[in-house]
Amino acid sequence: MLEGLRRLGGVVPEQVLPPLVDERWHYRRKARLGVKNVPAKGRVLVGFREKHNSYIADIRRCEVLDKRVGYQLEALSELVGTLDVRAKLPQFEVAVADNAVAMVVRHLEPLTVEDQHKLIAFADEHDIQIYVQPKGPDTITALRTSVESLYYEHPDYDIRINIGPLDFYQVNAGINQKMVKRALVHLDLDSSHKVLDLFCGLGNFTLPIARHVAEVVGVEGDEPMVKRARQTALANGIENTRYYVCNLMGELENEPWMKESWDRVLLDPPRSGALEAIKALGPMKIPKIVYVSCHPGTLARDADVLVNEFGYRLTHAGVMDMFPHTAHVESFAVFEAG
């Protein structure tokens, strides 16, 4: 990250933060598991696809997945091998919440009644919620008529965020809690502040911030997600948030929230970064901007614009080991208006 900031962005942080680390095993809460019946091996393969091809790695268990899933790959393989639809079942989507484990079965042909009974029996044995998906995401339904809603919590802020089995949320619960706490520390909030949270999602940062400030405005490109973010705020007794739907990769100058003044901004963009938002916000001389990045290259690019075009200082930067045992790194940067 530091080399990228220096070489690609022409910037050096004033202070390097210690890395955020947590449990190195059994941390992963989200996964897409490929499924392939391989007669030559005499078994159904269930696991991750190999890099640069579509083959599924022949593994019996996974040490980075939550144990309730990672230690059940062999059992899943045996289950699929007994299903009538085994040749038309390409993948499982796994979602581990604080209160339950969910698995979405993607099937290209209708499940027989016998297949449904086998899936229910597996779910009961392993305490897993089973959902089925015959077509697009809007066709997902729980195999049982009633299941407990999935959620994760920020216990330090008395926040509970309801999630669906295909929702995006951070895969590493321990790092996520530490990351949110670090963000709030470096935002240096007080009760009078108005805060703008771009790429807010379901409110992972928005809601903890809202406990400490006068108002938070969350902006996200997905309208159904924004609707749920509003509902989640109210469910947590939070009434000092507003939300807008906006394509944050497009023109932003005429957006209503761009006509307001902000004491703090938090950015948590996808891998493509937040260049359009940076160019729109830079001239506003916002006192502090906290940028959470999942791609060091786009962070360096955006830091270049903030520092070398708009005169901000890069006061702090550090990394977060969100995906132990991989080469992927998440980054954290703090900018102050010059």
C-alpha positions in Angstrom: 0.0 0.0 0.0 2.7 2.5 1.0 4.7 1.8 -2.2 1.5 2.3 -4.3 0.7 5.6 -2.5 4.3 6.8 -3.2 4.7 5.5 -6.7 1.2 5.9 -8.2 -0.1 8.7 -6.1 3.0 10.7 -5.3 1.9 10.9 -1.6 3.3 9.7 1.7 1.3 9.5 4.9 2.4 11.5 7.9 1.7 8.5 10.1 1.5 4.8 9.3 -1.2 3.0 11.4 -0.5 -0.5 12.9 -2.2 -3.2 10.8 -5.6 -4.4 11.8 -5.5 -8.1 12.4 -7.9 -10.7 13.9 -8.4 -14.5 13.8 -6.6 -16.0 10.9 -8.7 -19.2 10.6 -12.4 -19.8 10.1 -13.1 -16.1 9.6 -14.9 -16.1 6.3 -18.6 -15.5 6.5 -19.4 -15.2 2.7 -18.5 -17.6 -0.1 -19.7 -19.0 -3.4 -19.0 -22.7 -3.6 -18.9 -24.3 -7.0 -20.5 -27.7 -7.5 -19.5 -30.3 -10.1 -20.4 -34.0 -10.5 -17.1 -35.6 -11.7 -17.7 -39.3 -12.5 -14.0 -39.8 -13.1 -13.3 -39.0 -9.5 -16.4 -40.9 -8.3 -17.7 -38.0 -6.4 -19.3 -34.5 -6.5 -16.8 -31.7 -5.9 -17.9 -28.9 -3.7 -15.5 -26.0 -3.2 -13.8 -23.0 -4.7 -12.9 -22.6 -8.3 -9.3 -22.7 -9.2 -7.5 -19.5 -10.3 -7.6 -18.8 -14.0 -10.0 -21.7 -14.9 -13.4 -23.1 -14.1 -12.2 -26.3 -12.4 -13.3 -26.8 -8.8 -10.5 -27.6 -6.4 -10.7 -31.1 -4.9 -10.8 -30.3 -1.2 -12.5 -32.0 1.7 -12.7 -29.0 4.0 -11.7 -25.4 4.1 -9.9 -23.8 7.1 -10.7 -20.2 6.3 -14.5 -20.7 6.1 -16.6 -20.6 9.2 -16.4 -24.2 10.6 -20.1 -24.7 10.3 -19.6 -24.6 6.5 -15.9 -25.3 5.9 -16.0 -28.6 7.8 -19.1 -29.7 5.9 -17.8 -29.8 2.4 -17.6 -33.6 2.4 -21.1 -33.9 3.7 -22.3 -31.4 1.1 -20.6 -33.5 -1.6 -22.3 -36.6 -0.4 -25.7 -34.9 -0.2 -25.5 -33.5 -3.7 -24.5 -37.0 -5.0 -27.8 -38.3 -3.8 -30.0 -35.6 -5.4 -31.9 -36.1 -8.7 -30.9 -32.6 -9.7 -27.2 -33.1 -9.1 -26.2 -32.5 -12.7 -28.1 -29.1 -12.7 -26.9 -27.7 -9.4 -23.9 -25.4 -10.2 -23.3 -23.6 -6.9 -24.1 -22.9 -3.2 -24.0 -19.3 -1.8 -23.0 -19.3 1.8 -23.9 -16.5 4.3 -22.9 -16.8 7.9 -24.6 -14.3 10.2 -24.3 -13.7 13.9 -27.4 -15.8 14.6 -27.5 -18.4 11.9 -25.9 -20.0 8.8 -27.7 -19.8 5.5 -27.1 -21.6 2.2 -28.7 -20.7 -1.1 -29.0 -23.7 -3.5 -28.9 -22.6 -7.1 -30.6 -25.2 -9.3 -31.3 -25.1 -13.0 -34.1 -27.7 -13.0 -37.0 -28.0 -10.5 -36.2 -29.9 -7.3 -38.1 -33.1 -6.8 -40.1 -33.6 -3.6 -37.5 -36.2 -2.5 -34.7 -33.7 -3.2 -36.4 -31.1 -1.0 -36.8 -33.6 1.8 -33.1 -34.4 1.6 -32.1 -30.8 1.8 -34.4 -30.2 4.7 -33.0 -33.2 6.6 -29.4 -31.9 5.9 -30.5 -28.4 7.2 -31.9 -29.9 10.4 -28.8 -32.1 11.0 -26.3 -29.2 10.5 -28.5 -26.3 11.8 -28.4 -24.5 8.5 -31.1 -22.4 6.8 -31.6 -23.6 3.2 -32.8 -21.3 0.5 -33.5 -22.3 -3.1 -32.9 -20.2 -6.2 -34.4 -21.6 -9.5 -33.7 -18.4 -11.5 -32.6 -14.8 -10.7 -32.0 -13.4 -7.2 -35.6 -12.4 -6.9 -36.6 -16.1 -7.0 -34.8 -16.9 -3.7 -37.1 -18.5 -1.1 -36.6 -20.4 2.1 -37.2 -24.1 1.8 -39.0 -24.0 5.1 -42.0 -21.7 5.5 -40.5 -19.7 8.4 -36.8 -19.0 9.2 -35.2 -16.5 11.5 -34.1 -13.3 9.9 -30.3 -13.1 9.5 -28.4 -10.3 11.1 -25.0 -9.1 12.3 -24.3 -6.7 15.2 -22.0 -3.9 16.2 -22.2 -4.5 20.0 -20.1 -1.5 20.9 -22.8 0.8 19.3 -25.9 -1.3 20.1 -26.6 -1.8 16.3 -28.2 -4.8 14.6 -28.2 -4.9 10.8 -30.6 -7.4 9.1 -29.1 -9.1 6.0 -30.3 -11.4 3.3 -28.4 -14.5 2.2 -27.1 -12.8 -1.0 -26.5 -9.3 0.5 -23.0 -7.8 0.5 -21.5 -7.4 3.9 -18.0 -7.7 5.2 -16.7 -11.3 5.2 -14.6 -10.9 8.4 -16.6 -10.0 11.5 -13.7 -9.3 13.7 -11.9 -7.0 11.3 -15.2 -5.3 10.4 -15.8 -4.3 14.0 -12.2 -3.1 14.4 -12.4 -1.2 11.1 -15.6 0.6 12.1 -14.1 1.5 15.5 -11.0 2.9 13.8 -13.1 4.9 11.4 -15.0 6.6 14.2 -11.9 7.3 16.1 -10.2 9.1 13.1 -13.4 10.9 12.1 -13.1 12.6 15.5 -16.8 13.1 15.8 -18.9 15.4 18.1 -22.6 15.8 18.6 -22.8 18.8 16.3 -21.4 17.2 13.2 -23.1 16.5 9.9 -21.5 13.5 8.2 -21.8 12.2 4.7 -21.4 8.5 4.1 -20.8 7.6 0.5 -21.3 4.0 -0.7 -23.2 3.4 2.5 -24.7 0.0 1.8 -27.0 -1.2 4.6 -25.4 1.2 7.1 -22.3 -0.6 8.3 -20.7 2.8 9.1 -23.8 5.0 8.9 -25.5 3.6 12.0 -22.5 3.6 14.4 -21.7 7.1 13.3 -25.3 8.2 13.9 -24.9 7.4 17.6 -22.4 10.2 17.9 -23.4 13.1 15.7 -26.3 15.4 14.8 -27.0 13.8 11.4 -25.7 11.3 8.9 -26.6 11.2 5.2 -26.0 7.9 3.5 -25.7 7.6 -0.3 -25.8 4.3 -2.2 -26.5 3.3 -5.8 -28.9 0.5 -5.2 -32.5 1.6 -4.5 -33.7 -1.5 -2.6 -30.6 -1.4 -0.4 -31.3 2.3 0.4 -34.9 1.4 1.4 -33.6 -1.3 3.7 -31.0 1.0 5.2 -33.8 3.4 6.2 -35.8 0.5 7.7 -32.7 -0.7 9.6 -32.0 2.7 11.0 -35.6 3.0 12.4 -35.5 -0.6 13.7 -32.4 0.5 15.8 -34.2 3.6 17.1 -32.1 5.9 15.0 -33.9 8.9 13.5 -31.0 11.2 12.6 -30.2 9.7 9.2 -31.2 10.5 5.6 -30.6 8.5 2.5 -30.3 9.1 -1.2 -30.1 6.8 -4.2 -27.3 7.9 -6.6 -24.9 6.5 -9.1 -21.7 7.6 -7.4 -19.7 6.8 -10.6 -21.5 9.5 -12.5 -22.0 13.3 -12.5 -22.6 14.5 -8.9 -22.6 18.3 -9.0 -26.4 18.5 -9.2 -27.2 16.0 -6.4 -29.1 17.6 -3.5 -26.6 16.4 -0.9 -23.8 18.2 -2.8 -25.5 21.5 -2.0 -25.0 21.0 1.7 -22.0 21.5 3.9 -20.3 18.6 5.7 -18.1 18.3 8.8 -16.9 14.8 7.9 -17.1 12.4 5.0 -16.6 8.6 5.0 -15.9 6.8 1.7 -16.1 3.0 1.3 -16.1 2.4 -2.5 -15.8 -0.8 -4.5 -12.5 -1.7 -6.2 -13.0 0.9 -8.9 -12.6 3.6 -6.2 -14.3 7.0 -5.7 -12.7 9.3 -8.3 -15.9 11.0 -9.3 -16.8 11.6 -5.6 -13.3 12.9 -4.8 -13.4 15.4 -7.7 -16.8 16.6 -6.6 -16.0 16.8 -2.9 -12.4 18.1 -3.1 -13.2 21.8 -3.7 -15.5 21.8 -0.6 -12.5 21.6 1.8 -14.2 19.1 4.1 -12.2 19.1 7.4 -11.8 15.3 7.5 -12.3 12.5 5.0 -11.9 8.8 6.0 -11.4 6.5 3.0 -11.8 2.7 3.3 -10.4 1.0 0.3 -10.4 -2.5 -1.1 -7.9 -1.7 -3.9 -4.6 0.0 -3.1 -4.2 1.2 -6.7 -7.4 3.2 -6.8 -6.7 4.5 -3.3 -3.4 5.8 -4.6 -5.0 7.4 -7.6 -7.7 9.1 -5.5 -5.2 10.2 -2.9 -3.2 11.9 -5.7 -6.2 14.0 -6.6 -7.1 14.9 -3.0 -3.5 15.8 -2.0 -1.9 17.1 -5.1 -4.9 18.8 -6.7 -7.0 19.9 -3.8 -4.3 20.4 -1.1 -5.4 17.9 1.5 -2.9 16.2 3.8 -2.7 12.4 4.0 -2.4 12.3 7.8 -2.8 8.5 8.4 -2.8 5.3 6.3 -2.7 1.6 7.2 -3.8 -1.8 6.1 -6.4 -4.3 7.3 -6.0 -8.1 7.0 -9.6 -8.7 6.0 -8.7 -11.9 4.0 -5.9 -13.8 5.9 -3.9 -16.3 3.8 -4.6 -14.4 0.6 -2.6 -11.6 -1.2 -5.6 -9.2 -0.9 -5.3 -6.2 1.4 -7.8 -3.6 2.5 -6.6 -0.1 3.2 -7.5 2.8 5.4 -6.6 6.5 4.9 -7.4 9.7 6.6 -7.3 13.1 4.8 -7.5 16.6 6.3 -8.1 19.8 4.5 -5.0 21.9 4.0 
